[in-house]
């Protein structure tokens, strides 16, 4: 049975299906509107460093065919084939989007969804409606992202500027429109076939099967990738639209000559692109010598000679003509904009985004759930956000006062972005997916309201009261932990001892006890140095502790 996701839900692909050859279907009911569905293959910096992985109507597949645009079929207005084990190592995220072609806005759409099908069986679906959007003209539907393993996230975030805004957000460039290029013939989409009758170790790729497929005339082996039986899919009919496309050059590997990439829409095919003034042939625009292709420039790194620093998201550099980069003319490399560039807001399309080591941004429009934050931690916000007091109740206040784990919280709701910080502490977002973590209340800055939290007792001997206390968070969501300085994470497979005043957090499955060493001159009590009172940790592989270089 297919799992129903809400906005912000995430899961490992392996928890949904053991298959890696997947069908991704998109369906949007919007009478009078035309949509273009695309897939952006992004690098580790969430940038489109290789335009061959911008999959859209004019470029329906990636070079190794790990991502393919199939067209409308099986009740979906658009569909893709994704083969996870063939995706190259430099691609860390696949972002599936839909943009309106022409006039209109996302609030006009009816119900829609994005779904994943494996072996002809739907395994997950994220549904949405137009009431979740306003004036946006594009929407990020869902992401496949690599975080030790491939995972799926239901995003559902809109963009006001359509395809151009998406391209700029992902680091792409928009080409100037000239004479329309000749339409290139498209090959037929991969055909579909029913799943194999015999049980296989992993389900093969397949779109949903129809209600009553006709019996085949002769038995044939089922291919690894296929569509419902009894349905002859037609080749996708690409349409030439007026939307601009990618025109970013690409650096080939050393010693090789790359094949010619598809010509951007609005430029004649096979037209060589001249290097910019001050640029080495074969070097990407804006690439610093010695910098790897697709790597984001480090703060303070000078721009290449003859080029100005990259403009912030949603703005154009001064003096830049509409639709392209100036050619053959030097650009100013200094000034106020260049000096402030390293401190621009970081917008990655995630719910929790560190702006720097001491500042965290949470986007309340993603996930649809409130955030609980420490009172006084808000430094600024954008949009329509409401802040209210979050009380713990009479019993909660009694427990908090008795254990020292009381948190003064505020509840953040609405549609906007909230920036959080406190006393210049280092902030670390920790994403929980059904597991748990123990953190002292002093080290918690904010967390999703969906997380469950309670006071946990740590047993000990030889100290007054016989125990210490901490907070345990568990469920699905994110908790932001603050530390003094950069912490270190240690495994606790071998027995590990740590100063109770320096420990920040540990995995909930770890076994922890409070121990003390015998001293004749005085009794041990909480607050003494780690040489007298410390915490002893041990657990199975995978358990850990987080220790900061500071004693509270």
N, C-alpha and C positions, 0 to 999 in steps of 0.2 A: 504494500500500500504506500502511495506517495506521501512524503512528508510535506506539510504546509508550513512555509516559512513566512515570517513577518519581516518588515524592514529592519536591518541590522543583525538578523540571525546569521550564524556562521556554522559550518560543520566541515569535517574532513571528508574528502571525496571517498576515501576508503570506508568510512562509516555509512555512506549512502549506497555504495556499490563497489564490488571488487574489480569491476571493469575499468579500463582506461580509454576505450574507444567510445566516445560519448556523442549523443545527439542533443543539441541545444535548440529549443524551439521558442520563438517569440510570437506573441499574438496581441495585437492592439486593435480594439474596436473603436474606430474614429471616422464616422461618416463625413465625407467631404474633405478629409485630410489625407495626405500621402506621407508615409514615413520611409526613411532610409535607415536600415539597421547596419551597424558596423561593429567590428571587433578591433581593439587596439592591443597589440602585443608590446608590453612595456618592460623596460629593464629594471634593475634593482633600485634605481633612483626614481622609478615610476615615470620615466620619460620615453618617448617614442624615438629612440636613437637609430632605428633602422626602419625606413618607410616601407620596406617590403612586408612588414608585419602590421600595416594598416589595411585590414581586410574590409572591402566595401564593394559596391556594385561594379566599379571599374577595375578592381584588383581582387578577384574572388578567392584567391588562395595564397598561402605562404610558399616560399621556395621549396621546402621539403614536404608540403601538403599536410602539415600537422593541423592547420586551421583552414577550413574551407567554407565558403558561403554557398549554400545549396538552393536558396530560393524558397518560395511558398510551397508547402506540402503538409500532408497529414493534419490539416486543420490549423496550421500555423501560418501567419502572414510572412514569416521569414524564419530560416533555420540555418544552423551551422553544424559542421562536423569537427570535433576536437579530439585529437589523438594525443593524450597527455604524455605518453612515453616517447613521442617523437619530437616534442617541443625542444628547441635548442636550449643550452644551459644559460644563455644570456637573457632569455625571456623569463621574467619572474611573475608577471601578472597579465591576465587576459581580461580586458574590460569590455563588456557588451553594452552597446549604446543604441539609442534610437533618436533620430532627429526629424523634425517636421520639414518637408520640402515645400516651400511656399509659405503663404500666410497661415496663421493659426497659432494656438498656444496649448500647452499641455492640459490646462483645465477643461478643454473642450472634449477630451477623450472619454470613452466609456471604460468598461472593465478591460484589463489586459493582464498578461502574465509572462514570465520567463520560466521555462521548465527544463529539466535534464532527464533524458531517456537513455537507459542502458539495456541492451539486449531486447529491445522492443517493449520494455516496461518502464513507465514513468516512476522516477525515484524521488524527485523533489520538485516543488512548484512554489514560486513567489508571485502572488497576485497583487494587483494595485488598481486604483481607479483615478479618474481625473480630479476628484475632490482632494487628493493629496498634493496637488500642484496649483500654481497660480499662473503667472505669465511666462513660465519657462517654455523654450522651444526645443529643448533636448533633454534627455534623461539618461543617466547611467543606471542600467537595469540590474546587473549583477557582475560579480568578478570571480574568476578563478585566480587564486594567488598561491604562491609557493612560500610556505613557512615550515620548513623541514619536510613537509609533505604537501601535496596539492590540496587546497581547500576551496570551498564555495561560500560566497557571502552575498546576501540579498541587500543591494545598495539602495536603489530607488531615489537617487538624488537628481534634481533638475538643474539645468543650466539655462540662463536667459538668452545667450547669444547663439544658440544652435550649433551647427557643425564647426563654425569658425572658433567659437569659444572652447569647444572640446579640443580642437587641434592645438590652440595656444596653451591650454591647460596641460596638455601632455607633451609640450615642447615642440610641436610641429609648426611649420611655416605655411602660409597660405599663398599660393601662386596667383599672379595677376591673370585675369581672364583675357584671352586673345581669341584668335579664330578657333572654332571647335575642332578638335582632333578627330580624325577618321575613326569610326567605330571598329574595334578589333573583334574578330569572330571569337565567340566563347565556346569552349568545349562543353559537352553534356555533363550534367551533374552526376556524381556517382549513383548508380542504381541501388535500389533497396531490395532486400530479400528477407523472408521470415527467419526468425532465430533458429538455430539448429535444434532438432528434436532431442538429441542425446544431451545429457547433462554435461556441461563444460565447467572447467575450474573457475572461469570468470566469464560473465555474460558478454557476448559480442555486441558491437554497436548495432543499433537498430531503432528506427522510429516506431511509434505506437502502431500495433497491428489493427487492421479494420475489423468490423464486426464479423463478417462472413467471407473469408478469403477462399477463392476457388481452388480446387485440388490441382496440383501440378500434373502435367502430362507425363513427365518422366522424372524419377528421383535424381536430384542433383545435389552436390555438396554445397552447404550454405557458406557464403563468403563471410569474412570477419566483419564487414560493414555492409549494412543493407537496410532497405525500407520495407514497409508493409507489403505482403504478397498480394497479387492481383491488382497492383497499382503501377502503372507505367509512368514514372515521373518525366515530365518534359524538361528540356534543358532550360536553365534560368534565362529569362529574357532581360538582359540589362537595359536600363534606360539611361539616357544621357541627361543629366541634371545640370542645373546651373550652380550647384554647390561647389566651392573651391576644394582642392585636394592637396595632398602632401607634395612638397617640392624640395624636401631636404636632401642634400647629397649624402652619400654614404662612403665611408672609408673602407677599401678592400683590405683583406689580410696581406701581410707582407709577402712579396714575391708572387702574387697571383693577380690575374686580371679578372675582375668581376664581370658576370654577364650583364647586359644592359637591362636596367630596371624599367618597368612600365612608365611611359611618359606621363607626367602630371596632366590632369585635365586642363586644357587651355594652352598647351604647348605642343609644337610639332614633335613627332617621335624622332628618336635618335639625335636630338639636338644637344651637342656638348655644352656643358655649363662652364663658363670661364671662372677661374679662381678669383676671389675678391682681392682688392688691393692689399698687399702685405701678407697674403696667404700663400703657403706652400702648396703646389699642386698635389692633389690627393688628400689634402687636409680638410676636415669638416669646418664649416663656418663657425667661428667662435671657439675653435679648439686651440688650447694652449699647447705649445711644443712640449712633448713629453707626457701629455695627458692622453689617457686611453679614450677611444671613441665611445661616446655615450656617457662618459663620466662627468658628473656635475662638478663645476669649478669650486675649489675650496674658497672659503671666505678670505678676502685679502689677496687672492691670486690675481695678478694683473691680466687685463684683456690682451689678446694678440695685437701686435702693432698694426695700426690702421683700422682697428675696430673698436667700437665703444662697448661698454659693459652691457650685458643683456638686460632688457627692460623687464620690470615686474609684470606678474600675471595681469592681463587685461589692459595693459598700456603699451603704447608704441614709443620707441626711442625718438628723441627730438630730431627733426629733419628727415625722418624716414617716410618715403612715399607710401601711399595706401597699397597694400597687397604684396609687398616684396621688400627685399633688402637692397639698399643702394649699392651700385656697382661702380668701381673705379674711382672712388673718392674717399679720402681719409675721414675718420670720425673722431670727435673729441673723446678722450679717454678719462678726463677728470670731471670736476664739477660736483655739485651737491648730490645729484642722483647717483653718481658712481660711488661717492663716499658712504651713502646710506644703503646701497644695494645689499651688503651682507646682512642687514638687519630687517629686510622685508619679511612680511608675513608668509609663512609656509602653509600652502593650501594643497593637500594631497587627496581630498575626497574621502578621508577617514573620519570616524566619529571623534576619536582622540588623537590629537596631533601635537607633539612637542614642538614649540617654536624655538626654543633653545634649551639649555640644561636646567634653567630655572623657571620657565614659563610654559604652561600647558593650555591648549585650546580644545574645547569640547563643542561639537556641532550638535545642537539639540534637534535639528531637523532630521538627523539620521538616527534611526533606531526607534524614534517615537516614544521614548521613555524618559522620565525626569532624571536628573542627576542630583545627588546629595553631596554637598561640599561643606568644608569647614567654614564657619562664619567668619567673614572678614577676608577670605582668600580671593574674592573677585577683584581684579584690578581694572578690567574694562569688559564691555560686551557690545555686540552689534545685533540689530534686529529687535524683535518684540519678545522680551524675556521677562518673566515674572519671578521674583524672589520672595519666598515665604519661610517662616520659621518652622523647623522640623523638630517637634518635641519627642522625647523618649517615653513620656508617660510617667506616672508615679513610680511604678515598679522599675522602670528603666533608670530613673534618677537614683533610686535607692541602690540598685546594683552598681551603677556607675560610680557613685560616691564611695561605696564599700570596696570596690576593686581598683579604683583609679583608672577605669577604662570608659569614662564618660566622654562623649563627643558632642560639642555644640555645633549643630548642623543647620544648613539652610537648604531649601528645596528649589531647584532651578527648573522652570518649565517654560514652554513657548516654542517659538521658531526663531533661532538666531544662534550666535556663537558667543561663548563665555570664555574669558581668559582668566586663568587661575595661577596664583603664586603665593608664597609665604616665606618671608625672611630670607630670600635668596637661596633656599634649600634646593638641592638637586631633586628633580622629579622623574619618576619612572612609572609609566603605565604598564600594568600587568593584566593580561587578558586571561580570564578563566573560562574554561569550556567544560563545565560540570565538575571540575576539581576544586580544591580548596587551598587556602594559604592563611597562615597565622601572622598577624601584624599587630604591634602595639598601637593603641589608639593615638598616641603621640605622633606616630609616623604615617598616619593616613590623612591625605589631603582631600580626596573626593572619590566617589564610586557611583556606579550605576545603581539605581533604586531596585533593579531586578535582583541584585545580589542579596543573599541572606547573610546576616552577621549576628554573632552572639559572643558572649564572654566565655573564655575557656580557662580552665584552672590548670596550673602547672604544679605538680606535686614536688615537695622537697622535704629535706630533713635538716635539722640543726639550725633553723632560723625561726624567729618569732612569727607566729601565724602559720608556719608550715607550708606555705604555698605562695606563688605569684600568679598573675593573671595576664591574659592577652586577648585580642579579638581574633575570631576566626571568620573569614569570608569564604563563601562557597556558592556555586551556581554558575550561571552564564552571564558574563559581563566583564567590566574592567574596573579595577581599583588602582588609584594613583598613589604610590608610596613616595614619601619624601625622605631624603637622607642628607647628612652633613658630609659633603665630599662625595667622591666616586666610590661606590661600594665594591666589594668582591663577593662572588658567589662560589661557595665551596660544596662539594658533594659530602654526604654524611655516611657513605657506605662504610668507611672506617669510622670508629667512634671519634667524634669531634667535640672539643670543648671550646666554649666562647664566653667572653665577658657578657653578662646579662645586660650591661649598660651600652654595649656596642652592637648587639644583635638587633637587626631591623625586622627581619621576617624569616619564615621557614615554611617548607611544604607541610600541609596538614597531616600527611601520612607519616611524618617523622616521629620517632619516639623521643620525647624530651623529658628530662627530669632535672631538678635543681639539686646541685651538690655543693658541698662546702668542705674545706680542709680544716682540720682541727688546729686551733690556735690557743695557747695557754694564756696569753695576755688579755684576751677579750673575746666576747662572743661575736659570731658573724651575724650580720643582718643585711637586708637588701639595701644596696647603695654602696657597699664596700667594693673594693677593687676586685677584678677578676681573679687575682691570685688567691682570694679567700672564698668568694662566692661566684659560681659560674654555672652555665647551662651545659648539660651533656646531651648530645644529639647522636642518634644512630637510626639507620633505616635501610630499606632495600634500595638497589640502584635506581636512580632517578630522583631521589629525595635530596634536598639541598637546604642551605642556610644562606642568608644575605647579611653581611657584616659591613658596617661603615667604619671609616678610619676616624672615629670620634666617639667619646664617651659622654652620654647625656648626663 
